[in-house]
Structure formats: C-alpha cells, structure tokens
C-alpha cells in the first residue's frame, strides 16, 4: 500500500476518540478484546469493529496466546505517523521564519515588477 494511502488510513483511525483510547491502553501492554472492551459502554462487536479499523491502518496487530488473540500496539506505525507531522511542522516553521524575516526587513524585498 502506498505510504500516502496508509497515512490516510492511520489519520482516519486516529480521528476516533474510542480508538485513541484503545491505543493508549495498548501502549501499556497487550490486551484481549474483553480487556479492551471493559472501560467502554460498547458491545463486543462494536469494539471488534474499532479493532479492525486499527489493524487495517497497521496501528495494532493481533497475536496468539492459547485460546485468545491479544492485541498489541505497533509502535513503529505511530512513529511513522508522528514523523509525517514533524515533517509538516518543520516545513511550516521554515515558511513562517522566512515570512518573519521578510516582514522584519522590508528593505530587502525585491521591487514590484523586478525579479
């Protein structure tokens, strides 16, 4: 899958507060569907749908432990998403720094009509 498509899936998954809460819980360690469902007034199928979205986005993965399939956070997926935000922040910061410099020194601006 193209990185941009994966980024879109991840951002969409992160837009939901329930999914963010699930990720916060998984940051403390792996958990079963039952354990993940406990703090929410949601049915097991509803939690499973949230987990499916997170898995499709590559933010979590499921393991195999006896009769259960505990979920775990894929930290590298969050790091990749965070790196995209850092790249955007750096680009905007650089642009704003250049604008601030131009505004601070109007005498350095090229005359209109010249290049």
N, C-alpha and C positions, 0 to 999 in steps of 0.2 A: 504494500500500500504506500502511496506517495506520502512524504512527510507532511505536506500541507493537509491532505485528507485526514491523516492521523491526528494532526493538531486540531482540526475542526471537531473530530470525534471527542478528543480529550476535553476541549473547552466546553463543548456541549454537555459532556458528562459532569464536568465540574460546576456547571451552572446551577445544578440542583442542590439545595441545602441538605437533603437526606443523603445524597451520595457523598457530599463533602464530609458529613458526619461519619459515614461508614468508613471513608478513607482515614479520618482522624482516629477512629477506633483501631483500624488495621495497622496504623503507624505504631501502635503499642504491641503488636504481635498478631499472629494469625488467629482466625476465629471461624467457627462454624456458622451456617446460616441461622441456626437457632440463637446463637450468641449475638449475632449481629442484629437480629430482629428485636431483642429484648427491650432496648430503650425507645422503640417506636410503636405507635398505635397502628401498625400496619399488619396486614396478613402475610403469611409466608409467601404466597405467590407475588405479592407486591414487592417484598424485599428481594425475591429472586429476580424480578424484572430489573430492579436497580442494579443488582449484581451483574446481570447480563450486560447492561449498558457499560458498566465499569470494565468488564472483561473485554468487550468488543473494542473499547478505547485503549486497551492494553495497560490500564492502570492497576489492575489486580489480576491474580492468577489463582487457580484452584489446585490444591494438592490432593494427596490420597493418604488418609490415615485410618486404617482399619475400615470401619463402615461409614466414615464421614469423609467429606471433601472440604477441608478447611480452606478458607480464602486467605491470601496474603497480598500485601501491598507490593507493587513493582516500583521500588524507589527510583530506578533509573528512568522510568516513564515520567514521573513527576519532575525529576531533574531536567529532562529534555524539554518539558513544557516550561519550566522555570527559566531555562536558558533562552527560550524564544522571547519571554517577557524581558529578560535582561538585555537582549539584543535590541529590542524595540525601545527600551528605556535609554540605552546608550545613544541610539540614533536621535531620539527626541532631545536628549540632553545636549548633544553636539549641535543640533539645529538651533536650539534656544541660546546656547552660548554664542554662536555666530550672530544671531539676531541681536543679542545684548551688546555685542561688540560693535555692530553697525550702528545701533542706536546711541551708544556712548560716544562714538566718533563720527558724527555726520559728515565731517570734512573729508573723510576717506572714501565716501560713496562716489561712484562714477557719476558724472553729469548726465542728465537725461539726454538721450539721443546719441551718446557715445558708448563705445564698447571697451 
